[in-house]
Amino acid sequence: MKGNRKHSIGVLTLGILILWANASVRAQAPEEDTAADADAGADADADTDAGTDAGTDELHPPHLIDSPPPAFPPGRAGTGLHPTVILFITVTAEAKVTDIVVEHSASADFDAAAVEAVQNWVFEPATKGDEPVSSRIRVAVHFEEPEVGVHDQTGAYAGVATATPAEEDARPPDDFHATAEVDAEKLRAQDRGAADFTIDRKVLDAAPAATANDLLQRAPGLYVANVEGDAAGGFLYLRGFNAEHGQDIELKLGEVPLNQPSNIHGQGYTYLDFIVPEAVNELRVIEGVYDPRQGDFAVAGTVEFDLGVERRGIYAKTELGSFRTFRQVGIFAPKGKDPDTFGAFQFRRTDGFGENRDGISGSAMFQVGFGKQRWRFRVHGAFWGARYNSAGVLRADDIEDGSVGFYDVYPYPTARAQNAFNAGGILGVHGEHRGKNRKNTSFDLWLQLHDFRIQQNFTGFTERSQINPDWVGRGDLIEQRDRRFVIGGNARHRTARFEPAENAKGTVEMGVSTRVDLINPQEQNLIQAPSNQTWDRRVDADIVQADIGLWVDLDWDFSKYFNVKGGVRADVLFFDINDSLGNFVPDFRPDTFIPGYRRTAAGIVAGPRLALTGKPTEWFDIIGAYGEGFRSPQARTLVDGEIAPFSKVRSLDFGVRFRLFPDEQLKLTLTGYRTWLDNDVFFDAAEGRLENIGPTSRTGFVFYAVTNPLPWLVGSLSVTYVK
């Protein structure tokens, strides 16, 4: 059953990760955004596709200066082996070698020796223009018997003889390429409060994940329960908010919003199981509402799924589990293409953990990235279908006295007829343009189709028909339907960096987001199993709902010790409701008018967002943040001409971040928060809908730690307390 969550405690996650890597070489310039594709073997003065006005922002790969040879593993002498280990490494702007991943393994001992050797190699960092930038490259470490000792084609010295510096004019092989790319969200400033987390593929892979809901639980303090079957959205809990199916958490696939306003099953309803977990490159989690880009339903925070597949090639995997659970996954990621180009599908079926809990689901996703100079585009799509049965609610006292087992279902047709169905699709295009000095522009256009139907019985046999009061005791099987077509998009532009004073420099961003939901039909009926005869009608409506959002965002540095990010967001919402059962007249009363209630309404909401960051040292940050967000109202609750009553949230955070050890092998975050919501809701089981309960507040703290002590070992730990 649904209900308010007053207290929550943290989520603990600890795992071991074997990293997968791309076979291409990547240099990332997160602060100087330029799309480039430069041949590393070209002369320094050669033309490149750097995408700049005057060629001054050319991208050059890192240069190997010194390569101490690897130590031949103990016990391997005389075996005649001379393997090559391929590694994927990051060379930071400070010329440090970090994030070492074994791409092609020889054996555990040779891999370990290769990793140890590369940690001692010396590079000049990649450059864009005259500025050093972080780069991601592939290197080969070749082993020979100690008495041999040769240089391989990459310039890496092999064997245990004395190391020789690389020649000054040494060049990488012909297939070496460096590409400057910035993911969509990297075009914007992050660090919006201490509880702004980017959870990369290392942590996502630390434990098995069969669904997108499993990935969500990597976020600190975010708990997910899937009690209505895999064809319905999960129950989400964050920072003490029982977000039901998404009413208090904004959920996005890239830049595409997934929450469904005015859904019959719950405000902000979201279905996530169509997302193939293996196709998610990272999660961006903002706990609180501190970014002007955050929109409707960002009460407890926002989660964004960023798609991408680093491992290239064609591969598949099969998973078998308890209760005859079967999952098949297939991925195709063409070699030589960037991680944002891939296709993926998944199929799942299960008997469930008891009676009447079986189901089947499937989904397919694709994304194609193209463009190599100033403009970069992505075309993406997702399609899915799911149908699952449900045992529904089992009374605790019935289980205790043996009337029904925990894994059973009540022996009535109205109980056995509980199920959910979900089908839909998303198509979209993303474009981005990178200019000089942090100037950039992006846009998104997308279409969505959702078809949702669910049958549930919460109360047994207590309901009475409103159409004919003599109809009673037929089973309280509530049928809900919500079908919608959604069109929307967004656009934003960030200026080049201003520097009006010596210790003041920054950018200004403006953006707009739009969406229109065409909802038809939206229905709620009482039906009698097993033939699903309708014996009462509660909702029959069609709705048009539009949301236009505007924001301004600043990112300014006042010396290297202090940063200010923030701005303001305003949304205007419009509602057109045609409620066919409004002003309903029961049969026992004389008709004086035709049933129906057609109405329109509108409303505007605005609020500031601000994050202040103090940086007393390179490894320690102090961050304070304040923001105001909103949740839109359920359209059918509005009256004609009403100024829409938004639920306003105010959120306050104060925390610290630590980045410890030379290569930041340990990152720690601790933040405390306070959140006020002026109009909370709870679930009314008899009506199958949410009801208002007035203002509420939450106070708590979040602790989050991520450690990467060894190239193959990653662990994360989070603790959340809410009161």
FITIVEX-183081 format. One record per residue (C-alpha): residue number from 1; x negated, y negated, z negated; residue in one letter. Coordinates in steps of 0.02 Angstrom, whole numbers, plus 50000, padded with zeros to 5 digits. Example, Ala and Ser with C-alpha at 12.3 -4.5 7.8 and 13.67 -1.06 7.14 Angstrom:
<pts>
  nr     X     Y     Z rest
   1 49385 50225 49610    A
   2 49316 50053 49643    S
</pts>
This chain:
<pts>
  nr     X     Y     Z rest
   1 50000 50000 50000    M
   2 49948 49821 50025    K
   3 49917 49701 49884    G
   4 49813 49557 49821    N
   5 49635 49592 49771    R
   6 49592 49494 49614    K
   7 49419 49565 49579    H
   8 49287 49644 49687    S
   9 49112 49707 49658    I
  10 48970 49722 49779    G
  11 48923 49839 49916    V
  12 48757 49933 49905    L
  13 48672 49990 50064    T
  14 48502 50075 50080    L
  15 48441 50167 50235    G
  16 48299 50218 50347    I
  17 48290 50156 50526    L
  18 48204 50226 50680    I
  19 48192 50080 50799    L
  20 48235 50085 50984    W
  21 48152 49962 51101    A
  22 48172 49886 51271    N
  23 48044 49927 51404    A
  24 48036 49746 51461    S
  25 47932 49607 51385    V
  26 48017 49458 51308    R
  27 47955 49291 51245    A
  28 48086 49196 51147    Q
  29 48086 49009 51127    A
  30 48223 48977 50999    P
  31 48188 48794 50977    E
  32 48139 48741 51152    E
  33 48278 48823 51253    D
  34 48224 48868 51429    T
  35 48269 49010 51545    A
  36 48112 49070 51630    A
  37 48041 49219 51721    D
  38 47854 49202 51742    A
  39 47734 49331 51809    D
  40 47602 49352 51676    A
  41 47474 49397 51808    G
  42 47490 49230 51895    A
  43 47365 49090 51875    D
  44 47400 48960 51744    A
  45 47428 48830 51879    D
  46 47547 48938 51981    A
  47 47729 48891 52001    D
  48 47852 48982 51890    T
  49 48041 48990 51871    D
  50 48030 48897 51708    A
  51 48186 48798 51744    G
  52 48113 48629 51698    T
  53 48114 48465 51789    D
  54 47927 48443 51809    A
  55 47854 48616 51776    G
  56 47784 48562 51607    T
  57 47882 48695 51513    D
  58 47805 48846 51602    E
  59 47807 49005 51501    L
  60 47643 49100 51481    H
  61 47629 49269 51396    P
  62 47518 49304 51246    P
  63 47333 49335 51277    H
  64 47239 49479 51195    L
  65 47078 49416 51114    I
  66 47016 49562 51010    D
  67 47077 49742 51003    S
  68 46994 49847 50868    P
  69 47012 50028 50926    P
  70 47127 50153 50842    P
  71 47057 50282 50724    A
  72 47072 50461 50790    F
  73 47187 50553 50668    P
  74 47104 50674 50547    P
  75 47106 50854 50604    G
  76 47133 50809 50786    R
  77 46949 50810 50837    A
  78 46907 50945 50962    G
  79 47087 50973 51015    T
  80 47061 50893 51185    G
  81 47207 50775 51158    L
  82 47199 50597 51225    H
  83 47378 50531 51210    P
  84 47446 50356 51241    T
  85 47569 50278 51120    V
  86 47680 50139 51189    I
  87 47727 50006 51062    L
  88 47847 49860 51066    F
  89 47779 49716 50961    I
  90 47815 49536 50919    T
  91 47675 49408 50929    V
  92 47736 49259 50828    T
  93 47700 49078 50867    A
  94 47569 49089 50729    E
  95 47485 49234 50821    A
  96 47538 49365 50695    K
  97 47584 49540 50752    V
  98 47750 49593 50676    T
  99 47903 49702 50706    D
 100 47808 49849 50780    I
 101 47917 49982 50861    V
 102 47862 50147 50935    V
 103 47940 50155 51108    E
 104 47855 50313 51173    H
 105 47789 50428 51038    S
 106 47642 50549 51045    A
 107 47661 50624 50871    S
 108 47684 50556 50695    A
 109 47496 50546 50658    D
 110 47450 50465 50824    F
 111 47597 50345 50808    D
 112 47541 50293 50633    A
 113 47363 50266 50693    A
 114 47422 50161 50839    A
 115 47531 50053 50729    V
 116 47388 50027 50605    E
 117 47269 49979 50744    A
 118 47385 49853 50827    V
 119 47410 49764 50661    Q
 120 47227 49713 50673    N
 121 47230 49654 50853    W
 122 47205 49468 50885    V
 123 47313 49372 51010    F
 124 47334 49197 51072    E
 125 47523 49169 51061    P
 126 47635 49145 51211    A
 127 47662 48964 51259    T
 128 47801 48864 51338    K
 129 47725 48706 51400    G
 130 47597 48663 51268    D
 131 47696 48737 51125    E
 132 47663 48913 51055    P
 133 47819 49023 51048    V
 134 47862 49193 50979    S
 135 47856 49334 51107    S
 136 47908 49516 51119    R
 137 47788 49624 51221    I
 138 47748 49805 51259    R
 139 47571 49872 51233    V
 140 47490 50041 51264    A
 141 47366 50115 51139    V
 142 47260 50254 51215    H
 143 47164 50381 51113    F
 144 47005 50471 51162    E
 145 46886 50580 51063    E
 146 46770 50473 50955    P
 147 46620 50500 51069    E
 148 46712 50441 51228    V
 149 46781 50266 51206    G
 150 46856 50174 51354    V
 151 46964 50025 51391    H
 152 47135 50063 51461    D
 153 47224 49957 51592    Q
 154 47310 49850 51462    T
 155 47145 49786 51393    G
 156 47166 49884 51232    A
 157 47006 49970 51178    Y
 158 47026 50157 51150    A
 159 46920 50269 51039    G
 160 46824 50229 50881    V
 161 46673 50143 50954    A
 162 46637 49961 50911    T
 163 46778 49847 50968    A
 164 46745 49732 51114    T
 165 46841 49569 51137    P
 166 46947 49560 51294    A
 167 46876 49461 51439    E
 168 46927 49280 51439    E
 169 47008 49299 51610    D
 170 47087 49469 51573    A
 171 47264 49480 51636    R
 172 47406 49597 51594    P
 173 47457 49729 51722    P
 174 47565 49684 51870    D
 175 47724 49749 51788    D
 176 47702 49635 51639    F
 177 47837 49500 51632    H
 178 47886 49373 51503    A
 179 48062 49305 51494    T
 180 48119 49162 51385    A
 181 48298 49196 51331    E
 182 48409 49132 51193    V
 183 48565 49224 51137    D
 184 48726 49123 51145    A
 185 48735 49081 50962    E
 186 48550 49039 50957    K
 187 48591 48889 51064    L
 188 48664 48816 50905    R
 189 48588 48780 50737    A
 190 48617 48917 50608    Q
 191 48582 48926 50420    D
 192 48753 48856 50372    R
 193 48736 48887 50187    G
 194 48635 49018 50095    A
 195 48766 49151 50138    A
 196 48738 49136 50326    D
 197 48670 49306 50376    F
 198 48609 49377 50541    T
 199 48611 49567 50527    I
 200 48506 49640 50666    D
 201 48504 49812 50745    R
 202 48376 49876 50619    K
 203 48498 49858 50474    V
 204 48648 49909 50579    L
 205 48560 50073 50618    D
 206 48512 50105 50436    A
 207 48666 50215 50414    A
 208 48783 50304 50535    P
 209 48922 50198 50609    A
 210 49066 50278 50703    A
 211 49172 50119 50713    T
 212 49153 49931 50711    A
 213 49228 49933 50537    N
 214 49077 50035 50481    D
 215 48964 49898 50547    L
 216 49061 49766 50451    L
 217 49014 49850 50289    Q
 218 48832 49803 50319    R
 219 48884 49624 50278    A
 220 48857 49577 50095    P
 221 49016 49597 49994    G
 222 49127 49643 50142    L
 223 49232 49798 50109    Y
 224 49342 49885 50239    V
 225 49478 50015 50212    A
 226 49568 50099 50356    N
 227 49727 50163 50273    V
 228 49848 50152 50420    E
 229 49751 50258 50543    G
 230 49629 50212 50680    D
 231 49762 50136 50792    A
 232 49794 49995 50667    A
 233 49675 49862 50604    G
 234 49575 49892 50447    G
 235 49605 49808 50279    F
 236 49466 49681 50250    L
 237 49406 49614 50082    Y
 238 49278 49473 50066    L
 239 49237 49356 49924    R
 240 49390 49411 49827    G
 241 49509 49382 49972    F
 242 49621 49525 50022    N
 243 49613 49475 50204    A
 244 49737 49611 50253    E
 245 49702 49641 50438    H
 246 49608 49477 50463    G
 247 49713 49335 50393    Q
 248 49565 49264 50293    D
 249 49417 49314 50402    I
 250 49386 49243 50575    E
 251 49327 49386 50688    L
 252 49247 49359 50858    K
 253 49173 49462 50999    L
 254 49037 49346 51057    G
 255 49134 49185 51083    E
 256 49303 49271 51105    V
 257 49418 49255 50952    P
 258 49501 49420 50903    L
 259 49624 49364 50768    N
 260 49804 49362 50828    Q
 261 49905 49216 50758    P
 262 50088 49248 50712    S
 263 50071 49436 50734    N
 264 50223 49533 50673    I
 265 50113 49649 50568    H
 266 50016 49512 50482    G
 267 49951 49337 50512    Q
 268 49780 49344 50595    G
 269 49798 49530 50633    Y
 270 49640 49602 50712    T
 271 49602 49772 50789    Y
 272 49415 49811 50801    L
 273 49401 49998 50836    D
 274 49384 49969 51024    F
 275 49208 49900 50995    I
 276 49074 50032 51030    V
 277 48954 50015 50881    P
 278 48803 50066 50986    E
 279 48833 49915 51099    A
 280 48823 49787 50957    V
 281 48654 49701 50951    N
 282 48683 49603 50791    E
 283 48813 49531 50672    L
 284 48821 49348 50625    R
 285 48909 49330 50458    V
 286 48950 49160 50382    I
 287 49026 49180 50210    E
 288 49122 49020 50177    G
 289 49174 48888 50302    V
 290 49024 48775 50337    Y
 291 49005 48774 50526    D
 292 49114 48653 50628    P
 293 49134 48789 50758    R
 294 49230 48899 50635    Q
 295 49415 48894 50675    G
 296 49580 48972 50623    D
 297 49574 49106 50485    F
 298 49396 49062 50428    A
 299 49452 49058 50246    V
 300 49328 49180 50169    A
 301 49211 49170 50318    G
 302 49174 49220 50497    T
 303 49101 49377 50577    V
 304 49037 49378 50757    E
 305 48992 49537 50854    F
 306 48849 49499 50974    D
 307 48837 49629 51113    L
 308 48677 49699 51187    G
 309 48583 49863 51212    V
 310 48395 49860 51188    E
 311 48367 50043 51231    R
 312 48370 50059 51420    R
 313 48422 50208 51523    G
 314 48568 50328 51529    I
 315 48605 50429 51374    Y
 316 48746 50506 51275    A
 317 48778 50578 51104    K
 318 48907 50692 51027    T
 319 48961 50683 50845    E
 320 49055 50817 50750    L
 321 49130 50788 50579    G
 322 49248 50855 50448    S
 323 49433 50880 50486    F
 324 49386 50930 50665    R
 325 49329 50755 50704    T
 326 49245 50738 50873    F
 327 49165 50582 50948    R
 328 49080 50565 51116    Q
 329 48980 50411 51165    V
 330 48899 50368 51330    G
 331 48784 50220 51370    I
 332 48709 50163 51532    F
 333 48585 50019 51524    A
 334 48492 49998 51690    P
 335 48304 49990 51668    K
 336 48227 49827 51718    G
 337 48382 49731 51665    K
 338 48401 49626 51510    D
 339 48487 49693 51353    P
 340 48645 49596 51395    D
 341 48677 49712 51543    T
 342 48754 49880 51497    F
 343 48906 49992 51502    G
 344 48972 50097 51358    A
 345 49118 50210 51319    F
 346 49177 50311 51171    Q
 347 49310 50444 51142    F
 348 49368 50504 50971    R
 349 49493 50628 50905    R
 350 49525 50697 50731    T
 351 49649 50803 50632    D
 352 49633 50680 50487    G
 353 49606 50722 50305    F
 354 49779 50798 50283    G
 355 49950 50822 50359    E
 356 50012 50698 50488    N
 357 49847 50604 50499    R
 358 49786 50661 50670    D
 359 49751 50547 50816    G
 360 49655 50505 50972    I
 361 49570 50347 51036    S
 362 49456 50289 51174    G
 363 49375 50129 51237    S
 364 49257 50066 51370    A
 365 49151 49908 51373    M
 366 49037 49826 51499    F
 367 48932 49670 51511    Q
 368 48827 49602 51655    V
 369 48701 49463 51632    G
 370 48628 49368 51777    F
 371 48538 49205 51816    G
 372 48354 49167 51792    K
 373 48328 48981 51794    Q
 374 48423 48847 51701    R
 375 48589 48939 51708    W
 376 48626 49108 51630    R
 377 48794 49198 51647    F
 378 48875 49350 51571    R
 379 49032 49439 51631    V
 380 49105 49557 51502    H
 381 49256 49666 51476    G
 382 49332 49791 51355    A
 383 49480 49910 51373    F
 384 49554 50028 51245    W
 385 49697 50138 51188    G
 386 49736 50229 51025    A
 387 49876 50327 50945    R
 388 49869 50397 50768    Y
 389 49995 50475 50651    N
 390 50006 50420 50470    S
 391 50065 50501 50308    A
 392 50112 50330 50241    G
 393 50134 50294 50056    V
 394 50131 50435 49928    L
 395 50194 50390 49755    R
 396 50069 50423 49616    A
 397 50201 50500 49502    D
 398 50254 50621 49641    D
 399 50073 50678 49660    I
 400 50053 50697 49472    E
 401 50209 50805 49450    D
 402 50167 50911 49602    G
 403 50312 50856 49712    S
 404 50188 50817 49850    V
 405 50001 50847 49870    G
 406 49873 50711 49895    F
 407 49836 50777 50071    Y
 408 50019 50805 50113    D
 409 50163 50704 50184    V
 410 50341 50693 50120    Y
 411 50450 50829 50203    P
 412 50570 50706 50284    Y
 413 50581 50655 50467    P
 414 50570 50471 50418    T
 415 50401 50506 50335    A
 416 50331 50618 50472    R
 417 50377 50491 50606    A
 418 50252 50362 50543    Q
 419 50121 50318 50674    N
 420 50034 50175 50763    A
 421 49992 50137 50944    F
 422 49870 50009 51012    N
 423 49815 49968 51189    A
 424 49738 49817 51270    G
 425 49598 49735 51364    G
 426 49483 49583 51364    I
 427 49397 49502 51514    L
 428 49283 49353 51499    G
 429 49139 49253 51570    V
 430 49006 49158 51476    H
 431 48889 49028 51550    G
 432 48748 48931 51471    E
 433 48626 48800 51530    H
 434 48464 48760 51442    R
 435 48373 48597 51465    G
 436 48225 48511 51386    K
 437 48202 48468 51204    N
 438 48346 48576 51136    R
 439 48473 48507 51257    K
 440 48596 48642 51308    N
 441 48774 48673 51366    T
 442 48884 48828 51363    S
 443 49061 48878 51408    F
 444 49175 49030 51394    D
 445 49335 49081 51481    L
 446 49432 49237 51432    W
 447 49594 49334 51449    L
 448 49668 49457 51325    Q
 449 49812 49581 51327    L
 450 49870 49667 51167    H
 451 50010 49794 51146    D
 452 50040 49852 50968    F
 453 50177 49961 50894    R
 454 50186 50037 50720    I
 455 50314 50139 50622    Q
 456 50299 50138 50431    Q
 457 50409 50182 50283    N
 458 50361 50100 50119    F
 459 50521 50120 50017    T
 460 50602 50286 50062    G
 461 50792 50270 50080    F
 462 50840 50105 49999    T
 463 50873 49991 50148    E
 464 51049 49939 50206    R
 465 51091 49879 50380    S
 466 51125 49693 50402    Q
 467 51226 49728 50558    I
 468 51341 49853 50473    N
 469 51327 49862 50282    P
 470 51404 50037 50285    D
 471 51245 50102 50366    W
 472 51129 50151 50223    V
 473 51013 50294 50174    G
 474 50952 50332 50349    R
 475 50769 50311 50303    G
 476 50677 50146 50289    D
 477 50568 50176 50443    L
 478 50514 50003 50498    I
 479 50467 49984 50680    E
 480 50360 49833 50726    Q
 481 50311 49782 50903    R
 482 50196 49642 50959    D
 483 50144 49619 51140    R
 484 50046 49465 51192    R
 485 49947 49390 51333    F
 486 49814 49266 51281    V
 487 49714 49143 51386    I
 488 49580 49032 51314    G
 489 49407 48960 51322    G
 490 49282 48843 51245    N
 491 49144 48725 51296    A
 492 49008 48635 51202    R
 493 48859 48522 51236    H
 494 48710 48483 51126    R
 495 48605 48330 51164    T
 496 48419 48323 51178    A
 497 48331 48286 51016    R
 498 48334 48105 50958    F
 499 48191 48034 50855    E
 500 48242 47859 50798    P
 501 48115 47860 50657    A
 502 47956 47952 50611    E
 503 48044 48063 50483    N
 504 48214 48074 50566    A
 505 48249 48180 50718    K
 506 48396 48286 50771    G
 507 48534 48329 50893    T
 508 48719 48295 50912    V
 509 48842 48424 50976    E
 510 49022 48409 51033    M
 511 49135 48555 51074    G
 512 49312 48604 51114    V
 513 49403 48770 51094    S
 514 49574 48813 51167    T
 515 49693 48960 51170    R
 516 49874 48995 51215    V
 517 49964 49151 51151    D
 518 50117 49210 51247    L
 519 50203 49333 51130    I
 520 50347 49435 51203    N
 521 50420 49541 51133    P
 522 50399 49525 50946    Q
 523 50519 49643 50860    E
 524 50555 49724 50693    Q
 525 50690 49857 50678    N
 526 50745 49998 50564    L
 527 50748 50161 50660    I
 528 50810 50334 50615    Q
 529 50694 50482 50648    A
 530 50673 50596 50737    P
 531 50765 50520 50886    S
 532 50714 50341 50840    N
 533 50890 50271 50845    Q
 534 50893 50086 50799    T
 535 51012 50060 50652    W
 536 50962 49882 50605    D
 537 50876 49736 50691    R
 538 50773 49616 50586    R
 539 50666 49518 50711    V
 540 50685 49489 50898    D
 541 50583 49339 50955    A
 542 50467 49273 51088    D
 543 50338 49141 51044    I
 544 50220 49023 51133    V
 545 50080 48960 51021    Q
 546 49937 48844 51073    A
 547 49782 48790 50977    D
 548 49666 48649 51033    I
 549 49512 48625 50926    G
 550 49380 48488 50931    L
 551 49218 48475 50834    W
 552 49064 48368 50812    V
 553 48906 48444 50740    D
 554 48741 48367 50687    L
 555 48573 48451 50656    D
 556 48445 48329 50587    W
 557 48276 48347 50503    D
 558 48219 48213 50381    F
 559 48037 48263 50365    S
 560 47989 48446 50367    K
 561 48060 48467 50192    Y
 562 48243 48422 50217    F
 563 48376 48466 50346    N
 564 48558 48414 50365    V
 565 48682 48513 50469    K
 566 48867 48479 50482    G
 567 49008 48379 50553    G
 568 49196 48384 50565    V
 569 49326 48493 50651    R
 570 49506 48455 50696    A
 571 49639 48572 50768    D
 572 49808 48533 50843    V
 573 49933 48677 50851    L
 574 50096 48688 50946    F
 575 50237 48814 50922    F
 576 50387 48861 51030    D
 577 50496 48997 50950    I
 578 50647 49082 51024    N
 579 50722 49187 50884    D
 580 50865 49289 50957    S
 581 50924 49347 50785    L
 582 50917 49176 50703    G
 583 51081 49116 50627    N
 584 51135 49298 50624    F
 585 51322 49332 50591    V
 586 51365 49503 50513    P
 587 51509 49601 50587    D
 588 51622 49572 50436    F
 589 51619 49383 50464    R
 590 51709 49291 50604    P
 591 51600 49228 50746    D
 592 51592 49039 50760    T
 593 51434 49028 50865    F
 594 51314 49136 50966    I
 595 51165 49202 50863    P
 596 50996 49126 50902    G
 597 50877 48995 50835    Y
 598 50765 48904 50958    R
 599 50643 48779 50888    R
 600 50476 48692 50913    T
 601 50348 48625 50791    A
 602 50173 48554 50788    A
 603 50038 48510 50664    G
 604 49861 48444 50647    I
 605 49726 48491 50523    V
 606 49549 48424 50502    A
 607 49406 48446 50381    G
 608 49220 48416 50355    P
 609 49081 48547 50355    R
 610 48909 48512 50282    L
 611 48750 48610 50239    A
 612 48598 48531 50156    L
 613 48433 48627 50156    T
 614 48279 48584 50054    G
 615 48117 48668 50106    K
 616 47987 48640 49969    P
 617 47877 48779 50042    T
 618 47872 48886 50198    E
 619 47940 49036 50103    W
 620 48074 48956 49994    F
 621 48235 48863 50037    D
 622 48367 48781 49929    I
 623 48536 48766 50016    I
 624 48698 48681 49965    G
 625 48855 48682 50071    A
 626 49034 48617 50068    Y
 627 49172 48644 50194    G
 628 49359 48639 50225    E
 629 49449 48764 50336    G
 630 49625 48823 50371    F
 631 49743 48965 50409    R
 632 49885 48930 50530    S
 633 50066 48971 50480    P
 634 50170 49116 50545    Q
 635 50270 49036 50686    A
 636 50437 49117 50637    R
 637 50433 49033 50465    T
 638 50440 48858 50542    L
 639 50596 48752 50563    V
 640 50634 48637 50709    D
 641 50525 48480 50712    G
 642 50425 48532 50558    E
 643 50247 48472 50536    I
 644 50159 48641 50526    A
 645 50106 48679 50347    P
 646 49929 48743 50362    F
 647 49849 48839 50218    S
 648 49694 48736 50174    K
 649 49537 48809 50099    V
 650 49394 48716 50015    R
 651 49231 48808 49989    S
 652 49072 48764 49895    L
 653 48906 48861 49896    D
 654 48737 48834 49814    F
 655 48596 48958 49836    G
 656 48413 48998 49870    V
 657 48318 49101 49998    R
 658 48147 49183 49985    F
 659 48040 49252 50126    R
 660 47898 49348 50047    L
 661 47735 49426 50105    F
 662 47637 49375 50261    P
 663 47758 49449 50387    D
 664 47916 49418 50285    E
 665 47933 49602 50241    Q
 666 48051 49553 50101    L
 667 48192 49426 50116    K
 668 48300 49381 49966    L
 669 48458 49275 49955    T
 670 48555 49224 49800    L
 671 48704 49107 49809    T
 672 48849 49060 49698    G
 673 49016 48998 49765    Y
 674 49186 48929 49722    R
 675 49336 48936 49841    T
 676 49506 48854 49825    W
 677 49656 48905 49934    L
 678 49813 48799 49921    D
 679 49935 48933 49982    N
 680 49896 49118 49964    D
 681 50007 49265 50017    V
 682 50052 49442 49964    F
 683 50132 49589 50055    F
 684 50317 49625 50027    D
 685 50337 49811 50062    A
 686 50527 49805 50072    A
 687 50523 49676 50211    E
 688 50359 49733 50287    G
 689 50291 49555 50290    R
 690 50184 49429 50196    L
 691 50260 49309 50070    E
 692 50185 49147 49998    N
 693 50128 49144 49816    I
 694 50050 48971 49800    G
 695 49872 48912 49760    P
 696 49731 49029 49707    T
 697 49543 49015 49680    S
 698 49389 49128 49674    R
 699 49219 49110 49591    T
 700 49072 49226 49615    G
 701 48895 49258 49676    F
 702 48809 49356 49814    V
 703 48637 49435 49808    F
 704 48564 49506 49969    Y
 705 48394 49584 50001    A
 706 48318 49652 50162    V
 707 48150 49738 50164    T
 708 48044 49804 50306    N
 709 47886 49868 50220    P
 710 47839 49987 50361    L
 711 47877 49980 50547    P
 712 47993 50130 50532    W
 713 48073 50088 50364    L
 714 48210 49960 50337    V
 715 48319 49940 50184    G
 716 48454 49820 50129    S
 717 48540 49793 49963    L
 718 48685 49679 49919    S
 719 48781 49643 49760    V
 720 48937 49535 49756    T
 721 49037 49483 49603    Y
 722 49204 49394 49614    V
 723 49321 49330 49481    K
</pts>
